[in-house]
């Protein structure tokens, strides 16, 4: 019996043939879709209770309902505003410090040790201190995002400025550029690719910190939505918010990519677009 | 950024021109010394270049060629030594050193502030035969095109002194020949004083009015070239070549051997 089956498998091979089908073997979407299907099946059969994890179909319905009611867009906007405020502060601070440290020995001596010390303290560990200092309103949330995103921008800009081809700087100097015009025409554009690496990293960090910061008694925002859902055991709303966080991360990355494509058009691309 | 203190001709009206020279020289260094630690790279060098004169500077590696060029370009501090150069100088480096984030015409216009910059850059690029690459990115240029752009960038400033730092060394032999012609034409047109730093003896002889040999930070030999341009590798050319190679410490080939050498050889004297 077992021999006969083995024979049939080796001669007919229905499964390997299906997997060898070239389009199916490269279908990266297949496993996530299978997982979703299993999840949905588990929920419908009662294997996964609603209070543990809502079914994908329920999540989709909730997503739609929250969007139509305006609850999700309104809270999303509050979260985005927090991230934007924190990032803006970080940009101003990090670019100022990065340029000061990158352009002068004195600046490096004064600023870089402080930034390196700051780097060794996990930003999220500052949360309790910020709550003591700034209370539980908007300020600690924005400050937390600003503090956490300053370092990646600073570090990459500093490295970018220091990594400029000195031969280009020398050529520009021989053509009479100096001071601010040298910074504007040569040093800033040369440091821009590194700056974008830092910015992309900072955007990712800002979403991460947003999640934690919004656990601090938020009256609005995605974190507020999640906290409420937790209190009412609405796992569907929690999953919707998780999805939105993921989309925020993707959106941030797409934003920087677009900026890079415009600002760095001069770069010969290693991989054809 | 340390700005070198170089006395520019424009602000130099007080000091009298040397009585012996009929025309005030464009470049004048007297007993110039440049020292890095205990190492005297330039050691009491006297140099004078007349306006519109084409001077080639030969020398082995480490003879101080680059240091001298950087001094004249205003890239190195000169202290309180007496260095006279024209107020407008421009350098063409061995690598074109174009800013990759600026389009070709903006590279040519680098640092120019007055109006009509684009038109001037355009004219300069047309002069070097690159009128069709105005809006190209530097990374898309060939080596020869990049070097011609660098030439246009130098000439658009109408420099009183054009400094060429081995500008043809990285080019292939054919492109190098074309660049020689181009540089001679541009020099005839604009008449800047030129200092060409090169390793290539043939290049120096076929281009320059005067060839200097730099050794241990001093001018070790000088050769005036009075041959008609364009210069063919005839016997007079070969004689100059032998003498210069001798100054550079290279054994000169016998005349019949030299005649076999195709012109230009592009031979590098290391």
Contacts between the chains, C-beta under 8 A, distances in Angstrom:
chain1	res1	chain2	res2	distance
A	167	B	93	7.3
A	167	B	95	6.8
A	167	B	97	5.6
A	168	B	97	5.8
A	168	B	99	6.1
A	170	B	75	6.0
A	170	B	97	7.7
A	171	B	91	7.2
A	171	B	93	6.3
A	171	B	97	3.8
A	172	B	99	7.3
A	172	B	110	6.6
A	172	B	111	7.2
A	173	B	1	7.1
A	173	B	75	6.4
A	174	B	73	5.0
A	174	B	74	6.9
A	174	B	75	5.9
A	174	B	89	7.5
A	174	B	90	7.3
A	174	B	91	4.6
A	175	B	90	7.0
A	175	B	110	5.3
A	175	B	111	4.4
A	175	B	153	7.2
A	175	B	157	7.4
A	176	B	111	4.7
A	177	B	110	7.1
A	177	B	111	5.0
A	178	B	1	5.4
A	178	B	3	6.8
A	179	B	1	6.9
A	181	B	111	7.2
A	182	B	1	7.1
A	185	B	99	7.2
A	185	B	102	7.7
A	185	B	110	6.8
A	185	B	111	7.7
A	186	B	99	6.4
A	189	B	99	7.2
A	189	B	101	4.2
A	189	B	102	7.8
A	190	B	101	7.3
A	192	B	101	7.5
A	264	B	101	7.9
A	265	B	137	7.7
A	266	B	100	5.4
A	266	B	101	4.6
A	266	B	102	7.7
A	266	B	137	4.8
A	266	B	138	7.6
A	266	B	139	6.7
A	267	B	100	7.4
A	267	B	139	7.4
A	268	B	137	7.8
A	268	B	139	4.5
A	268	B	140	7.6
